């Protein structure tokens, strides 16, 4: 790559940036575009709400004001309602009263309509703008079973349930709390008709919620009691529809969406997921153990007591205005036997994607955290190295910026032998540079390239130098670099942890918000990313100077090595500042190591040793001897 090529690349970047600035709309145009976009998003949002309401309006004809959830006499279209809902028509009307169960970690609101969980709040976490962290809310979720009763399609999500308190001390309360190792049980029941306005208390569909004081999981049991003559019992499965609009919780919507998708685990098999980068759907045709709606740092998981028969899952990206990441949906086939009373166990997990918490469930839920599971070295580094160090040092209430500093020091100590090996290898190559130059001058023609290469390799062999010895240590360090690349952006330990000018080490550290967006870079300046890029360029310069002998053979590669940090500047500008901070520290410690190595390594002694090695007879391996014998048979006699 010559100067003209470099000038051309720079010129292209300048034209692209200049054109984007020239074409940037005025303030009035931006305001007009924003109003148009808001209007379109509002229409889209209203259409979604209307579509959701149409699913329910067939059963809900009117609302009553009875706060005790007792029903008034049915309206004049009783016959029509009974025709549509049959034995459950009395539960088609009521007041949507809410009941809250709360422990040390969760605050869960359950609605009378559908008897289901409508909102979940994680009490120990907040959004990036210090609001209560609600995973999903009442207007953005659906959860209901569909079954047949007298050839009628009944959906539990559209009917009104009635509360049943298992703890006598909390009977009649709308808010129930539990703490520590204690637990509470609360039920919602959908009764079968008894007359025009009454209920048969011996026949019902029941949802039982059991919450422990110090757990993120909720036991959820579905009971069919006395319904064998009401619900069709000639089927072996009922359908469960679960849809949630997962809310945005973090500063960078872009990064959140790149980490939000549906995960699932096949029964007694591996964990898989839909692609995060695009809307996708899939049919899971075999047994499934759990399905989880996962965001960057939190997840909502539905776990079968045994298994689900199959499921259809999908993700759809939402608009920015309403602070939703994606709509995640699952249509699940639940195995049943309704010829008699049946109890179907499930459980929910609503909580952080923290390795040590998810690991305790022994369900592979921790596989939702991207620790590099596809490559064993990456996951081992994170599981047995980084996470234990984080957990140990966090016990001392250290700032996570200091913890990353200590982690970097520990890693540099562990990698010191590799770094030393790399430096001594480069020192040997520098010592041999005059000899390599002589060989290059001896074979200047392109047709002599093979002879030149053979001569250089023969020189290395006589001197006892392995040209690959400098690359192998670098390759050994690559799994660590990639492991950290996966760990830091997904580490909930870094979430909302400040350090220096960074307010959140899990997100970008903007020190300047730009009034425009630069292509490939963004609309803000992240200082840790900028410092990391500068330090990487300096390291590249030092490394190229040290390896001058080899880079002269590949001048284009030398230029590419300078372009790579510039590319990283655009890529990491919107990424985790904790990751950029680590790479910056790694570069700074590398500078210190290189300075120390220069003081410790005597290149004159290395040169003398190489000269002594040249005088020694080179032992030819049996494999090389066979190759030379074969070459002689073809009429070629290589010179040693």
C-alpha positions in Angstrom: 0.0 0.0 0.0 1.7 3.2 -1.2 1.2 6.8 -0.4 -1.3 7.2 -3.2 -3.5 4.4 -1.8 -3.4 5.9 1.7 -4.3 9.3 0.3 -7.2 7.8 -1.6 -8.6 6.1 1.5 -8.3 9.3 3.5 -9.9 11.3 0.7 -12.9 8.8 0.5 -13.4 9.2 4.3 -13.3 13.0 4.0 -15.8 12.9 1.1 -18.2 10.6 3.0 -18.1 12.7 6.2 -18.4 16.0 4.3 -21.3 14.8 2.2 -23.1 13.6 5.3 -22.7 16.9 7.0 -23.8 18.8 3.9 -26.9 16.6 3.6 -27.7 16.9 7.3 -31.3 18.3 7.6 -31.9 21.6 9.3 -33.4 22.0 12.8 -36.8 22.6 11.3 -36.6 19.6 9.0 -35.5 17.4 11.9 -38.4 18.6 14.1 -40.8 17.9 11.2 -39.3 14.5 10.6 -39.5 13.7 14.4 -43.2 14.8 14.4 -43.9 12.5 11.5 -42.0 9.6 13.0 -43.8 10.1 16.3 -47.2 10.1 14.5 -46.4 6.9 12.7 -45.2 5.2 15.9 -48.3 6.4 17.7 -50.5 4.9 14.9 -48.5 1.7 15.1 -48.9 1.6 18.9 -52.6 2.2 18.7 -53.0 -0.5 16.1 -51.3 -2.9 18.4 -53.5 -2.0 21.3 -56.6 -2.4 19.1 -55.4 -5.8 17.9 -54.9 -6.9 21.5 -58.2 -5.6 22.6 -60.1 -7.4 19.8 -58.8 -10.6 21.3 -60.5 -9.8 24.5 -63.7 -7.8 23.6 -65.6 -11.0 22.6 -65.7 -11.9 26.3 -65.7 -8.4 27.9 -68.9 -6.6 27.1 -69.1 -4.3 30.1 -67.3 -3.4 33.4 -68.8 -3.3 36.8 -67.7 -1.3 39.8 -68.0 -4.1 42.5 -64.6 -4.0 44.2 -65.2 -7.4 45.9 -65.1 -9.1 42.4 -68.7 -10.3 42.8 -70.7 -10.1 39.6 -74.0 -8.3 38.9 -76.7 -10.1 36.9 -75.8 -10.7 33.4 -76.8 -8.2 30.7 -79.6 -8.7 28.2 -77.4 -10.6 25.8 -77.1 -13.5 28.2 -77.9 -16.1 25.7 -75.3 -14.8 23.3 -72.6 -14.8 26.0 -73.5 -18.2 27.2 -73.4 -19.4 23.6 -69.8 -18.1 23.3 -68.4 -19.0 26.7 -70.6 -21.8 27.9 -69.9 -23.0 31.4 -67.5 -20.0 32.0 -69.9 -17.2 30.9 -70.3 -15.9 34.5 -66.6 -15.1 34.6 -66.8 -12.9 31.5 -67.4 -9.8 33.5 -65.9 -8.2 36.5 -63.5 -5.5 37.8 -59.9 -6.0 36.9 -58.6 -5.8 40.5 -54.9 -6.3 41.2 -53.1 -8.3 43.9 -49.5 -7.8 44.7 -47.1 -10.4 46.1 -43.7 -9.1 47.2 -40.5 -10.5 48.6 -37.0 -9.1 49.2 -36.2 -9.1 45.5 -39.4 -9.0 43.5 -42.7 -7.1 43.4 -45.2 -9.0 41.3 -48.7 -7.7 40.4 -51.4 -10.3 39.5 -54.6 -9.3 37.8 -58.1 -10.7 38.3 -58.5 -10.7 34.6 -56.7 -13.8 33.4 -55.5 -14.6 36.9 -52.0 -13.9 35.6 -48.8 -11.9 36.3 -49.1 -8.5 34.7 -46.1 -6.6 36.0 -42.8 -7.6 37.5 -40.4 -5.2 39.3 -36.9 -6.0 40.3 -36.6 -4.1 43.6 -32.7 -4.0 43.8 -32.3 -2.6 40.3 -33.1 0.6 38.5 -33.2 1.7 34.9 -30.3 3.9 33.6 -32.4 7.0 34.4 -33.0 5.8 38.1 -36.6 4.7 37.5 -38.0 1.4 39.0 -36.9 -1.5 36.9 -40.0 -3.2 35.5 -39.3 -6.1 33.1 -42.7 -5.9 31.6 -46.0 -4.2 32.4 -49.7 -4.7 32.1 -50.1 -3.1 28.7 -47.4 -5.1 27.0 -47.9 -8.7 28.0 -50.3 -11.6 27.3 -50.4 -15.0 29.1 -53.3 -17.4 28.7 -54.2 -21.0 28.3 -56.6 -22.1 25.5 -58.8 -25.2 25.8 -62.1 -26.5 24.6 -65.3 -26.7 26.7 -68.5 -27.9 25.0 -66.9 -27.3 21.6 -66.1 -23.7 22.6 -62.6 -22.3 22.4 -61.9 -20.8 25.9 -59.0 -18.5 26.6 -58.2 -17.9 30.3 -56.6 -14.5 29.6 -60.0 -13.0 28.9 -61.9 -14.3 31.9 -62.1 -13.0 35.5 -60.5 -15.1 38.3 -61.2 -14.9 42.0 -58.5 -14.7 44.7 -57.9 -17.4 47.3 -55.5 -16.7 50.2 -53.6 -19.7 51.6 -52.0 -17.7 54.5 -54.7 -16.8 57.0 -52.8 -13.8 58.3 -53.0 -12.2 54.8 -56.6 -13.2 53.9 -58.4 -10.3 52.2 -55.3 -8.3 51.6 -54.4 -6.8 48.2 -50.7 -6.6 49.2 -48.9 -9.7 50.6 -45.2 -9.6 51.6 -42.7 -12.3 52.6 -39.1 -12.1 53.6 -36.1 -14.2 54.4 -36.6 -18.0 54.2 -40.3 -17.8 54.6 -42.8 -18.3 51.7 -46.3 -17.3 50.8 -48.9 -19.0 48.6 -51.6 -17.1 46.7 -54.1 -18.5 44.2 -56.5 -17.3 41.5 -59.4 -19.5 40.5 -61.7 -19.5 37.5 -65.0 -21.1 38.6 -67.6 -22.9 36.5 -71.1 -21.5 36.4 -73.8 -22.4 38.9 -77.0 -20.8 37.8 -77.1 -17.4 36.0 -75.0 -15.5 38.5 -73.3 -18.0 40.8 -70.3 -20.3 40.7 -69.7 -24.0 41.4 -66.9 -23.8 44.1 -66.0 -27.5 43.4 -65.1 -27.0 39.8 -62.4 -24.6 38.8 -59.2 -23.8 37.0 -56.6 -22.6 39.5 -53.3 -20.8 39.2 -51.2 -21.1 42.4 -48.3 -18.7 42.9 -45.7 -19.6 45.6 -43.1 -17.0 46.4 -40.1 -17.4 48.7 -38.6 -14.5 50.6 -35.1 -14.4 49.1 -35.5 -16.0 45.6 -36.0 -14.6 42.1 -38.1 -17.6 41.0 -41.8 -18.1 41.5 -43.4 -21.5 41.6 -46.5 -21.6 39.4 -48.9 -24.5 39.5 -52.0 -25.0 37.2 -54.7 -27.1 38.7 -57.7 -28.5 36.8 -60.2 -29.5 39.6 -63.5 -31.2 38.8 -63.4 -30.2 35.2 -63.4 -33.6 33.6 -67.1 -33.1 32.5 -66.6 -29.5 31.5 -63.3 -29.3 29.6 -62.7 -31.6 26.6 -60.7 -34.5 28.0 -60.0 -36.3 24.8 -56.9 -34.2 24.1 -53.3 -34.7 25.4 -52.2 -31.1 25.2 -53.5 -27.5 25.7 -52.0 -24.4 24.3 -50.3 -21.6 26.2 -49.7 -18.2 24.6 -47.1 -16.0 26.2 -46.2 -12.7 24.6 -44.2 -9.9 26.2 -42.9 -6.5 25.0 -39.6 -6.4 26.8 -38.8 -2.9 28.1 -35.6 -1.0 27.5 -33.6 -0.5 30.7 -30.2 0.7 29.6 -28.6 3.8 28.1 -27.7 2.3 24.7 -30.8 0.9 23.0 -28.6 -0.3 20.2 -26.5 -2.5 22.5 -29.6 -3.7 24.3 -31.2 -5.0 21.1 -28.0 -6.7 20.1 -28.3 -8.7 23.4 -32.1 -9.3 23.4 -33.6 -12.5 22.1 -35.5 -15.7 23.0 -33.4 -18.5 24.5 -34.7 -22.0 24.9 -33.4 -25.4 26.1 -34.4 -28.6 24.6 -35.5 -31.3 27.1 -32.3 -33.0 28.4 -30.4 -31.3 25.6 -28.6 -28.1 24.6 -29.5 -24.4 24.9 -30.2 -22.4 21.7 -31.5 -19.0 20.8 -32.9 -16.9 18.0 -30.5 -14.5 16.3 -30.3 -11.1 18.1 -29.5 -9.1 15.0 -32.8 -9.6 13.1 -36.4 -10.5 13.6 -36.7 -14.3 13.6 -39.1 -17.2 14.3 -38.7 -20.9 14.8 -40.8 -24.0 15.4 -39.4 -26.2 18.1 -40.7 -29.6 17.1 -39.4 -31.6 20.0 -39.6 -31.4 23.8 -38.6 -28.2 25.5 -37.5 -27.6 29.1 -37.7 -23.9 29.3 -38.2 -20.7 27.2 -36.6 -17.4 28.3 -37.1 -13.8 27.1 -33.6 -12.4 27.6 -32.4 -8.8 27.5 -28.9 -7.5 28.0 -28.9 -8.0 31.8 -32.2 -9.5 32.8 -34.5 -12.3 31.8 -38.0 -13.6 32.2 -38.1 -17.4 32.0 -40.9 -20.0 32.0 -39.7 -23.4 33.1 -41.7 -26.6 32.8 -41.9 -29.0 35.7 -41.3 -31.8 33.3 -41.3 -30.5 29.7 -43.3 -28.8 26.9 -44.3 -30.9 23.9 -43.2 -28.3 21.4 -43.4 -24.5 20.8 -43.3 -21.8 18.2 -41.2 -18.8 19.2 -40.5 -15.4 17.6 -39.0 -12.0 18.1 -40.1 -8.7 16.5 -38.3 -5.4 17.0 -40.3 -2.5 18.5 -40.1 1.2 17.8 -37.9 3.5 19.8 -40.6 5.9 21.1 -42.3 3.5 23.6 -39.1 2.2 25.1 -39.6 -1.4 24.1 -36.8 -3.6 22.9 -38.6 -6.4 21.1 -41.8 -8.3 21.2 -41.0 -11.9 22.2 -43.7 -14.5 21.7 -44.2 -18.2 22.3 -47.1 -20.5 21.5 -46.5 -23.6 23.7 -48.0 -27.0 23.7 -48.4 -28.2 27.3 -49.0 -32.0 27.9 -52.2 -32.7 30.0 -54.5 -35.6 31.0 -57.8 -34.1 31.9 -59.8 -37.3 32.5 -59.4 -36.5 36.2 -58.0 -33.7 38.4 -54.6 -32.6 37.1 -51.8 -30.5 38.5 -49.2 -29.1 36.1 -46.1 -27.6 37.7 -44.2 -24.7 36.2 -41.9 -22.0 37.6 -40.9 -18.5 36.5 -37.5 -16.8 36.8 -37.6 -13.0 36.9 -34.2 -11.7 37.6 -30.6 -10.7 36.6 -28.5 -12.6 34.2 -25.9 -13.2 36.9 -23.8 -16.4 36.5 -23.7 -17.5 40.1 -27.5 -17.0 40.5 -28.5 -18.8 37.4 -26.0 -21.6 37.9 -27.7 -22.6 41.2 -30.9 -23.7 39.3 -28.9 -26.5 37.4 -31.0 -25.9 34.3 -28.3 -24.3 32.1 -30.0 -20.9 32.5 -26.5 -19.4 32.8 -26.0 -20.2 29.1 -27.9 -17.0 28.4 -24.9 -15.1 29.5 -22.5 -14.8 26.5 -19.3 -16.1 28.0 -17.9 -17.7 24.8 -19.7 -21.1 25.2 -18.8 -22.1 21.6 -15.1 -22.2 22.4 -14.1 -24.0 25.6 -11.0 -21.8 26.3 -13.1 -18.7 26.3 -15.8 -20.0 28.7 -13.1 -21.5 31.0 -11.3 -18.2 31.2 -14.5 -16.4 32.1 -16.0 -19.1 34.4 -12.9 -20.1 36.3 -10.8 -16.9 36.0 -12.6 -13.6 35.6 -15.9 -14.3 37.4 -14.2 -15.7 40.6 -11.8 -12.8 40.7 -14.7 -10.4 40.3 -16.7 -12.1 43.0 -13.8 -12.3 45.4 -12.7 -8.6 45.0 -16.3 -7.3 45.2 -16.5 -8.6 48.8 -14.1 -5.8 49.7 -16.4 -3.1 48.4 -13.9 -2.0 45.8 -14.8 0.2 42.9 -15.1 -1.9 39.8 -12.6 0.3 38.0 -10.1 -0.8 40.6 -11.2 -4.4 40.3 -10.6 -4.3 36.6 -7.1 -2.8 37.3 -6.3 -5.6 39.7 -7.6 -8.2 37.2 -5.4 -6.7 34.5 -2.3 -6.9 36.8 -3.1 -10.5 37.7 -3.4 -11.4 34.0 -0.2 -9.6 33.1 1.6 -11.6 35.8 0.1 -14.9 34.5 1.0 -14.0 30.9 4.5 -12.6 31.8 6.4 -15.8 30.5 4.5 -15.6 27.2 5.2 -11.9 26.8 8.9 -12.5 27.6 9.0 -15.3 25.1 7.5 -13.0 22.5 10.0 -10.2 23.2 13.1 -12.5 23.0 11.8 -14.0 19.8 11.5 -10.5 18.3 15.0 -9.6 19.6 16.5 -12.7 17.8 14.8 -11.6 14.6 16.2 -8.1 14.9 19.7 -9.6 15.4 19.3 -11.6 12.2 18.1 -8.7 10.2 21.5 -7.9 8.5 21.8 -11.5 7.4 18.2 -11.5 6.1 19.0 -8.3 4.2 22.0 -9.9 2.6 19.8 -12.8 1.4 17.3 -10.3 0.0 20.0 -8.6 -1.9 21.3 -11.9 -3.2 17.9 -12.9 -4.6 16.3 -9.6 -5.8 14.3 -11.2 -8.7 10.7 -12.4 -8.2 11.5 -15.8 -9.9 14.0 -16.4 -7.1 11.4 -16.0 -4.4 11.5 -19.8 -3.5 15.3 -19.8 -3.3 15.2 -16.7 -1.1 12.7 -18.3 1.2 14.7 -21.5 1.5 17.8 -19.5 2.3 16.1 -17.5 5.0 14.6 -20.7 6.6 18.1 -22.3 6.4 19.5 -19.2 8.2 16.9 -19.4 10.9 17.5 -23.1 11.4 21.3 -22.7 11.7 20.9 -19.8 14.2 18.4 -21.8 16.2 15.6 -19.3 15.7 12.0 -20.3 15.2 10.2 -17.5 13.3 6.8 -18.7 14.6 7.9 -18.5 18.2 6.8 -14.9 18.3 3.3 -15.7 16.8 2.5 -18.6 19.0 2.4 -16.6 22.3 0.2 -14.1 20.6 -2.2 -16.8 19.5 -2.3 -18.1 23.1 -3.4 -14.7 24.3 -6.2 -14.4 21.7 -8.7 -16.5 23.7 -8.2 -14.1 26.7 -8.9 -11.1 24.5 -12.0 -12.6 23.0 -13.2 -13.9 26.4 -13.0 -10.4 27.8 -14.7 -9.0 24.7 -17.7 -11.3 25.5 -17.7 -10.9 29.2 -17.5 -7.1 29.9 -20.5 -5.9 27.8 -22.7 -8.6 29.4 -21.4 -8.4 32.9 -24.2 -7.2 35.2 -21.5 -6.6 37.9 -20.4 -3.6 35.8 -23.9 -2.3 35.3 -24.3 1.3 36.6 -20.9 1.1 38.3 -19.2 4.6 38.0 -15.4 5.1 37.6 -13.7 8.4 37.0 -15.8 10.2 34.3 -17.7 7.0 33.3 -21.1 6.8 34.9 -21.7 3.2 33.8 -18.9 0.8 33.0 -21.3 -1.4 31.1 -22.2 1.4 28.7 -20.3 4.0 26.8 -18.6 6.9 28.6 -19.6 10.0 26.6 -17.7 13.2 27.5 -19.1 15.1 24.5 -22.5 14.7 22.7 -22.2 15.8 19.1 -25.1 17.7 17.4 -24.7 15.4 14.4 -23.9 11.8 13.7 -20.6 10.8 12.1 -20.8 7.8 9.8 -19.2 4.7 11.4 -18.4 6.6 14.6 -21.6 7.9 16.1 -22.9 11.1 17.8 -20.8 11.2 20.9 -17.1 10.9 22.0 -16.2 8.1 24.4 -13.0 9.0 26.2 -11.9 5.5 27.3 -12.4 4.3 23.7 -10.4 7.3 22.4 -7.5 6.7 24.8 -7.6 3.0 24.0 -7.3 3.8 20.3 -4.4 6.2 20.8 -2.5 3.7 23.0 -3.1 1.0 20.4 -1.6 3.1 17.7 1.4 3.9 19.9 1.8 0.2 20.6 1.5 -0.6 16.9 4.3 2.0 16.1 6.6 0.5 18.8 5.9 -3.0 17.6 6.5 -2.2 14.0 9.8 -0.5 14.9 10.9 -3.6 16.8 9.9 -5.9 13.9 11.3 -3.7 11.1 13.0 -6.7 9.5 9.8 -8.6 8.8 7.5 -5.6 8.1 9.7 -4.5 5.2 8.8 -7.7 3.4 5.1 -6.8 3.8 4.7 -3.0 3.7 0.9 -3.3 3.1 0.5 -5.2 6.3 2.2 -2.4 8.2 -0.4 0.2 7.0 -3.2 -2.2 7.8 -2.0 -2.5 11.3 -2.5 1.3 11.7 -5.9 1.2 10.2 -7.2 -1.5 12.6 -7.1 0.8 15.7 -9.0 3.4 13.7 -11.7 0.9 12.9 -11.8 -0.1 16.5 -12.5 3.5 17.4 -15.8 3.4 15.5 -16.7 0.0 16.7 -16.0 0.5 20.5 -17.4 4.1 20.7 -20.8 2.7 21.5 -19.6 -0.3 23.5 -18.9 -1.0 27.1 -16.5 1.6 28.6 -15.3 -1.1 31.0 -14.0 -3.1 28.0 -12.2 -0.1 26.5 -10.8 0.7 29.9 -9.4 -2.8 30.2 -7.8 -2.7 26.8 -6.3 0.7 27.7 -4.8 -0.7 30.9 -3.5 -3.7 29.0 -1.7 -1.5 26.5 -0.2 0.7 29.3 1.1 -2.4 31.2 2.5 -3.7 27.9 4.5 -0.5 27.5 5.9 -1.0 31.0 6.8 -4.6 30.2 8.6 -3.7 27.0 10.6 -1.1 28.8 11.6 -3.7 31.4 12.4 -6.3 28.8 14.7 -3.8 27.0 16.6 -3.4 30.3 16.8 -7.1 31.0 17.4 -8.6 27.5 21.0 -8.3 26.2 20.8 -8.3 22.4 24.6 -8.5 22.1 24.6 -11.7 24.1 21.8 -13.0 21.9 23.8 -12.1 18.8 26.9 -14.0 20.1 24.8 -17.1 20.9 23.3 -17.0 17.4 26.7 -16.8 15.8 27.8 -19.9 17.9 24.7 -21.7 16.8 25.5 -21.0 13.1 28.8 -22.9 13.5 27.2 -26.0 14.9 26.2 -28.8 12.6 22.5 -28.8 11.9 21.0 -32.2 12.6 18.6 -33.3 9.9 15.4 -35.0 11.1 14.4 -38.3 9.6 11.4 -36.7 8.1 13.4 -34.0 6.3 15.9 -36.6 5.2 13.1 -38.6 3.5 11.9 -35.4 1.7 15.5 -34.7 0.5 15.9 -38.3 -0.8 12.6 -38.0 -2.7 13.8 -34.7 -4.1 17.1 -36.3 -5.3 15.2 -39.1 -7.0 13.4 -36.4 -9.0 16.8 -34.8 -10.0 16.8 -32.0 -7.4 19.7 -31.8 -4.9 19.1 -29.0 -2.3 22.2 -27.4 -0.8 22.5 -27.3 2.9 
